[in-house]
């Protein structure tokens, strides 16, 4: 099975590299960005801290650390988190500046755009074969979009998750999510509290000591009523990925993710279908340096309306991502460079607006030697 999995994953990766073109980054942390993923597709690999935003139980597998970073390619703002273990089997995480997904909030006129969470707190408890996790966050934005008026937007979130080991080769994890938005826009007269809720699950199957298969599912309900119109969204995501560790600190992966969004407006439902292919890999070049490459492409984007007429059916160009990781003892540095800067040069050369934007992150690990993910000296390797 190891030879078959190696051949399959390598073939998929090579075919995709030939199949795709270049583009720009989306949003997220430097490592997942440079591997072609974002916060919606980070489930495609097992080992990354950003997955706690999907399932807080994953916090129980992380090494205590201090992290500071800067997102420059899209949001242009700093962020950071602290993970510590006050008692045995308990991990706590305090975060600030993480991006917020306010997709499909356009139906709330005049509301202030909210890009990041000012404060987020998570906790996990390790029961052995099971890890439990909970998290909550708070964000508040205020702006004067129209002179003489004040528009505010408040977001409170609550999520919970579980990670359960079925056997030495299989595990499952899942979570639930609740978002409460409170918007008061004096500029438009919009004043409403809206609610999102959803759930997700992932099945992980270690096919060999080198190869792991991931199957993912997520559902999200979004209430986006304006003052006069019923406007809700049903967001369904499903995907599969194949992750292969070539060596202890090198990997390649290939993943597909399908997403369907049903914009339910009385008498006129609109369905948006997207199929995304993500290919990525990281290779340890030297003892302290890791090179990363990722490619992402929306193979299909189709918009239909009831009773099924196709409004738009397009193929989007691919996006290429490049990054570098450096490790010095307990300290690691991760960098994702703006792709237009690499392909076209800075603005004063190409005149198209590409700047020196990068995503940068630095971590200090408080512990070493234990078999946990993303550890600088000894990374976990399934056997």
C-alpha atoms as one frame of an Amber mdcrd trajectory, in Angstrom:
protein
   0.000   0.000   0.000   2.912   2.340   0.698   4.136   2.078  -2.910   0.649
   2.656  -4.295   0.052   5.690  -2.055   3.459   7.137  -2.928   2.853   6.724
  -6.633  -0.692   8.131  -6.444   0.203  11.220  -4.423   3.320  11.946  -6.519
   1.343  11.615  -9.743  -1.411  13.929  -8.524   1.118  16.496  -7.366   3.133
  16.428 -10.600   0.033  16.572 -12.802  -1.320  19.536 -10.882   1.931  21.462
 -11.154   1.788  21.178 -14.910  -1.940  21.972 -14.962  -1.771  25.296 -13.108
  -0.605  28.899 -13.473   0.348  31.621 -10.958  -1.670  34.047  -8.800  -1.760
  35.752  -5.397  -2.318  34.903  -1.745  -5.647  34.802   0.051  -5.571  35.020
   3.880  -4.140  33.098   6.828  -0.842  32.249   8.497   2.482  32.146   6.574
   2.968  28.363   6.620  -0.501  27.393   5.421  -0.453  30.230   2.860   2.853
  29.122   1.378   1.466  25.566   1.128  -1.509  26.832  -0.924  -4.101  26.600
   1.855  -6.124  29.100   3.879  -8.235  28.866   7.046 -10.954  27.018   5.117
  -8.666  24.321   3.658  -6.141  23.850   6.496  -7.889  20.536   7.309  -5.977
  18.988   4.351  -2.917  18.335   6.523  -2.673  17.216  10.131   0.097  19.340
  11.584  -0.682  23.058  11.862  -1.830  25.325  14.711  -4.385  27.145  12.526
  -6.637  24.052  12.631  -7.692  25.045  16.179  -9.940  27.661  14.508 -11.921
  24.768  13.014 -11.697  22.443  16.031 -10.454  23.783  19.401  -9.798  20.222
  20.637  -6.701  20.218  18.412  -5.158  22.602  20.959  -4.452  19.532  23.097
  -1.866  18.337  20.545   0.133  21.586  20.445   3.361  22.480  22.211   3.228
  25.509  24.582   4.508  28.484  22.607   4.578  32.234  22.119   3.757  33.377
  18.581   3.849  36.832  16.982   3.161  37.532  13.330   2.200  40.042  10.694
  -0.212  39.530   7.786   0.962  41.844   5.008  -0.344  40.319   1.781  -4.032
  40.965   2.507  -5.040  42.356   5.913  -1.858  44.306   6.803  -2.069  43.845
  10.559  -0.249  42.044  13.381  -1.540  39.036  15.297  -0.292  36.726  18.010
  -1.085  33.924  20.436   0.162  32.335  23.622  -0.255  28.614  24.375   0.562
  27.389  27.868  -0.168  24.399  30.111  -1.070  25.476  33.676  -1.625  21.879
  34.820  -1.023  18.447  33.360  -3.273  17.512  30.378  -4.684  21.066  30.090
  -3.677  23.524  27.360  -4.877  27.147  27.230  -4.572  29.558  24.294  -4.986
  33.351  24.196  -5.134  34.909  20.729  -5.524  38.375  19.229  -5.691  39.626
  15.643  -6.871  36.411  13.954  -8.913  37.014  10.758 -12.717  36.860  10.833
 -14.808  35.278   8.085 -17.569  37.826   7.454 -18.487  36.264   4.111 -22.076
  36.837   3.002 -22.561  39.750   5.404 -23.321  42.170   2.551 -27.059  41.832
   3.213 -26.573  43.917   6.366 -26.335  47.438   4.891 -24.071  49.969   6.543
 -22.429  47.546   8.951 -18.788  48.120   9.715 -16.421  45.618   8.107 -14.823
  43.447  10.778 -11.447  41.931   9.858  -9.993  40.469  13.050 -10.822  39.115
  16.489  -9.607  41.446  19.237  -9.622  38.643  21.786  -9.986  34.850  21.645
  -9.616  32.257  24.390  -9.432  28.458  24.007  -8.912  25.533  26.341  -8.431
  21.779  25.917  -8.341  18.747  28.202  -6.599  15.495  27.255  -8.432  12.352
  28.414  -6.031   9.975  26.703  -7.834   8.559  23.681 -10.052  11.654  23.618
  -9.310  15.399  23.709 -12.034  17.965  24.454 -11.799  21.648  23.524 -13.810
  24.868  23.846 -13.236  28.399  22.597 -14.805  31.851  22.621 -13.953  35.185
  21.008 -15.095  38.795  21.096 -14.764  41.554  18.493 -16.065  45.095  18.299
 -15.775  47.661  15.499 -17.034  51.240  15.393 -16.878  53.703  12.511 -18.447
  56.860  11.131 -19.292  55.766   7.594 -21.573  58.787   7.109 -20.700  62.088
   8.851 -22.856  62.587  11.933 -23.775  58.884  12.295 -22.148  56.008  14.157
 -22.172  52.422  12.857 -21.129  49.560  15.131 -20.630  45.835  14.683 -20.153
  43.352  17.522 -19.329  39.643  17.150 -19.326  36.973  19.847 -18.420  33.373
  19.020 -18.549  30.077  20.876 -17.159  26.809  19.563 -16.466  23.352  20.963
 -14.758  20.262  19.613 -13.611  16.729  20.258 -10.742  14.607  18.913 -11.063
  10.842  19.361  -8.510   8.130  18.545 -10.276   5.072  17.124  -7.161   2.924
  16.703  -3.447   3.212  16.012  -4.249   4.168  12.404  -7.620   5.960  12.608
  -8.980   9.037  14.367 -11.946  11.378  14.042 -12.430  14.980  15.135 -15.358
  17.365  14.958 -16.728  20.622  16.259 -19.730  22.930  16.573 -19.835  26.707
  16.118 -22.137  29.572  17.154 -21.678  33.184  15.987 -23.829  36.064  17.252
 -23.566  39.325  15.304 -25.033  42.550  16.671 -25.125  45.330  14.075 -26.400
  48.878  14.622 -25.946  51.119  11.566 -27.275  54.640  12.128 -26.286  55.549
   8.561 -28.857  53.121   7.076 -31.232  52.418   9.972 -30.169  48.779  10.120
 -30.418  47.347  13.644 -30.462  43.606  14.085 -28.903  40.649  15.871 -28.152
  37.741  13.523 -26.925  34.214  14.224 -24.666  31.671  12.511 -24.360  28.081
  13.611 -22.588  25.099  12.123 -20.719  21.859  12.631 -17.787  20.035  11.046
 -16.067  16.652  11.106 -12.876  15.041   9.840 -11.848  11.398   9.467  -8.099
  10.652   9.494  -6.766   7.311   8.267  -3.048   6.482   8.377  -2.651   4.155
   5.395   1.060   3.637   6.013   3.841   5.147   8.091   4.236   7.754   5.357
   0.685   8.349   4.144  -2.503   9.757   5.730  -5.935  10.225   4.155  -8.262
  13.005   5.383 -12.023  13.260   4.687 -13.713  16.500   5.775 -17.280  17.841
   6.032 -18.703  21.149   7.236 -22.136  22.812   7.367 -22.758  26.467   8.252
 -26.082  28.308   8.532 -25.891  32.106   8.224 -28.747  34.477   9.038 -28.304
  37.668   7.009 -31.763  39.266   7.081 -31.944  42.964   6.372 -34.764  45.102
   7.716 -37.291  43.923   5.143 -36.017  40.784   3.389 -35.505  37.232   4.620
 -31.969  36.355   3.539 -30.197  33.202   4.765 -27.281  31.105   3.580 -26.699
  27.358   3.759 -22.990  26.641   3.320 -21.932  23.010   2.706 -18.289  21.915
   2.329 -16.854  18.443   1.646 -13.358  17.376   0.730 -10.667  14.717   0.613
  -6.880  14.984   0.794  -3.861  12.695   0.667  -0.914  13.736   2.870   2.430
  12.005   2.447   5.568  12.437   4.545   8.540  11.797   2.267  10.918  12.186
   5.205  10.467  13.063   8.867  10.309  16.817   8.191   9.216  16.881   4.516
   5.761  16.363   3.065   3.613  16.710  -0.047  -0.172  16.667  -0.233  -3.017
  16.912  -2.722  -6.580  17.821  -1.804  -9.969  18.556  -3.345 -12.640  20.675
  -1.646 -16.211  21.158  -2.885 -18.302  24.032  -1.541 -21.975  24.840  -2.172
 -23.599  28.027  -0.903 -27.395  28.321  -1.092 -28.462  31.972  -0.794 -32.082
  31.463   0.247 -34.134  34.539  -0.644 -37.939  34.102  -0.888 -38.776  33.228
  -4.495 -35.200  33.385  -5.762 -32.601  30.943  -4.405 -29.075  31.275  -5.775
 -26.584  28.387  -5.612 -22.832  28.878  -5.904 -20.757  25.722  -6.522 -16.973
  25.760  -6.197 -14.486  22.920  -6.647 -10.959  23.700  -5.440  -7.725  21.770
  -5.959  -4.808  22.414  -3.597  -1.300  21.012  -4.003   1.541  21.740  -1.621
   4.816  20.559  -0.248   7.608  21.440   2.119  11.148  20.088   1.963  13.869
  20.356   4.580  16.784  21.727   2.525  19.221  22.130   5.398  19.068  21.362
   9.100  17.665  24.835   9.837  15.769  25.671   6.608  12.553  24.381   5.019
  11.338  25.471   1.573   7.600  25.513   0.791   5.548  25.619  -2.391   1.787
  25.562  -2.841  -0.668  25.850  -5.720  -4.413  26.404  -5.442  -7.006  26.549
  -8.197 -10.779  26.836  -8.334 -11.352  24.222 -11.036 -15.046  25.083 -11.204
 -17.152  28.040 -10.117 -20.803  27.727 -11.145 -23.729  29.940 -10.130 -27.289
  28.703 -10.679 -30.773  29.865  -9.694 -34.077  28.095  -9.189 -35.288  26.201
 -11.120 -31.698  25.473 -12.169 -30.672  27.990 -14.833 -26.901  28.491 -15.046
 -26.000  32.122 -14.462 -22.227  31.790 -14.590 -19.808  28.915 -15.171 -16.130
  29.863 -15.037 -12.639  28.431 -14.576 -10.288  30.563 -12.503  -6.513  30.830
 -12.893  -4.395  29.103 -10.300  -2.572  30.777  -7.449   1.049  29.999  -6.617
   2.590  30.394  -3.161   6.197  30.422  -1.947   7.546  30.319   1.592  10.479
  29.584   3.845  10.799  28.230   7.384  13.858  28.615   9.618  14.538  26.803
  12.920  17.118  27.826  15.524  16.760  25.735  18.660  13.401  26.588  20.254
  12.759  29.469  17.846  11.168  29.193  14.399  10.526  31.793  11.681   8.012
  31.380   8.837   7.726  33.612   5.778   5.242  33.779   2.905   6.193  36.231
   0.148   3.636  38.113  -1.944   3.506  36.211  -5.244   3.129  39.311  -7.491
   6.330  40.633  -5.930   8.174  37.493  -7.072   6.618  37.202 -10.529   6.477
  40.887 -11.481   8.730  42.819  -9.129   7.799  45.780  -6.912   5.529  48.646
  -7.962   8.306  50.971  -9.091   9.375  48.272 -11.597   6.067  46.956 -12.984
   3.704  49.847 -12.168   0.854  47.483 -11.251   0.707  48.061  -7.527   2.589
  45.003  -6.228   4.443  46.013  -3.076   6.874  44.469  -0.608   4.057  42.716
   1.281   4.873  39.497   3.131   3.389  37.332   5.861   5.813  36.805   8.724
   5.619  34.729  11.890   8.006  33.977  14.765   7.483  31.304  17.447   9.231
  30.418  20.660   8.526  26.908  22.002   8.600  26.557  25.790   9.012  22.779
  25.645  11.025  20.338  23.543  11.431  16.603  23.490   7.772  15.545  23.662
   6.101  14.087  20.582   3.776  16.926  19.634   3.070  18.634  16.349   5.063
  21.555  14.957   7.891  21.055  17.410  11.152  22.619  16.221  13.628  19.934
  17.277  11.643  16.717  17.041   8.478  16.582  14.938   6.005  13.809  15.412
   6.165  10.995  12.859   3.422   8.351  12.797   4.463   4.742  12.779
